[in-house]
Structure formats: structure tokens, C-alpha cells
Amino acid sequence: MKSKMTDERITQAQKLRNEGITYQEIGDTVGVSLETVRRHLNPIVKQHDSEYSSSHKKERARYAARWYVDHKEEVLQYQDQYRIDHKEKIRQDGAKYNADHKVKRAQYHAEYYINHAEEKQRYRQGHLPERAAYQAKRRALKVGALIGATANQLNEIAEVYRRAKEASKVRCYLCGKLIPLGHRHVDHITPLSKGGQHRPSNLAVACDTCNAHKHDKIPEKVGVLI
């Protein structure tokens, strides 16, 4: 699969073109097709493509949809390989995006859960067996994660839950906002499903929005560094 024409590649291609290199040679050098090079370097072709795209928008959309169906396996393989080759970059970009849009994301999720409250309730009612099985599994994980806890640790755990339920002021450890009563959740910083322990050091209070967003991910996966 050919690479996309990034700004860096366009600059490189223009420099090669200024040196008299052919479109085909430029495409081979930067890793794109000849037509892609022409489309980005030739102003006449670029204008024609722009006009064609505007007048054939629906047709192009249908073609793109058919092309994706015909090349779906190839596209998915490319995407899987890209994620493997750029795993760290993807993680860093995700963390940066989450950090830069923290307030906006929190507002979006808060509005989403408010606007879809009835839908959530219907989903829960329609999946009671699955939810019961999930809760049973979670209780089993919690019991296993408690093995070896000392009396002091058990008292500290109880205090975390008491504080979440009764304290006048509690801040979400993920977004930093004060959490009103009735919207507080005691979260396992490292989820039980990821090997986290049911210990005071692994417990923190989160608001319902952040807790739902984090779900069973570790903080780094949602752009939070504890």
C-alpha cells in the first residue's frame, strides 16, 4: 500500500522536481504513486481534481466505499501493522490529545451520559444476566485481590469508601473537579482485571463521568499520569 503525501513528502517532492526529476522518479523516492505526485505538484492537475471532486462528490463517495469493501483485508492489515510500528507514537499522541482537550472531553462525556440516560437504563435492563455475570466476576477478583491484606489496610480501605460516600468535599483524581454527593465512585487505579490489588494505595475517588470513561484502562491510557 502506497504511503500518503504528507507535508514533509510534498516539500521533498517539490525540491526533487526543482532539480528536474520526473514525477515517476519522485514517486519512487518518496513512496507514493506518480498520479499522487502530479496531483500535488502540478497546479493545473490540482485545480482539475478539485473541480472534479466538487462535481462528482457522490460518485467519488460510492467509489471509495466500493474500493474499501474490495480492499478491506489489505487496509486492515496495513492499519494493524501501522499500530505495531508506531505503538509508542500513538500512545504519546493520544495522551497529548487527552491532556489538551481534558475539559472538552469531560464536558462531552457529561452531556452524553445526561442525554442518553434513558438509553443506558434500557440497555441495563436488557442485559441483566450479563451485568450479573460481570458483577460476580468483579466480586471474585476483589476477593482474590484482598488476599494478604492486613487489618490496617482493611481499615484504610473502609475509610476510602466512607470518604467517598460522606465527605463534604472530594475531588476526582482524574479530572481534579469537586464531585457532588451521589456522583462519586471508588476506582481501582490499576484495574483488578489488569492485576491491580484491592489496597488503599490502589484506590482513589473518581467522578461518574471519568470513571465511566476510564472503565478498565490504566490511567496512562486515558492521558493521566499518576
Steps between C-alpha positions, in 0.01 A plus 500: 500500500638839399569760768305822530639832375594677823623860521853368540469287188350791303800716592739222404314438172502870408874518564559199275275647231700825510808289429335364184402157632202335327169440678553124484847524656367733768219257580747211531720710728235625743286184486184622322346450157580710194144638497530603863815697420334670200194585706710683761764663279316589180263797562290421190443140608432615856234748384342242270484245782343757729232587244441132423467416870240770549288393204533126560480490879234226523664293228837519676340403829343192340832410338683540832246278673534230233879527509502453878281189473726353231821582694375469856738221599798688356398821680454322832837329467665834427328661800602214730860522384498879539379469859777250573771714338380826659369372833693749715417797275130411503508478880679834532267671251198362684631614837577847363156531338324394818706744707441788255125433483441390859222749578331459162503118530361513854219731386423277202477186712292676766254622235497161328405312816231755584350488148510120484384420855183323380693308237751386762218388727338298221836342417555401862152352529554304179834360614432402861653148467819639347523771767445245775778282357731804476430601860558144620834488318596839647411387853716191449789715379459731799502208744813362339663842504432527876699192587780593739360842596578605857248630753636853455459476123141380538427799724660736248291347220185552702603863558541559124143380441366699798667816373355446151153457649496764773779760469386855425774566244661237279689565177513259207852362476470498118354842412565683828145635535295493819253211488149549638346231718341223298753529218805348669657167416788323672724399211785252483782706350646185347187293419448166668477345154852631430645350819437796732462435873205594720723710721483861628791599275305380194170669590394854410173688465383594150192678367248287313596651163873433535440159652281396206754637252794326667310170543766225519791701356810606690533880553772536234258370236261788568773764506549514878835447670460418870 
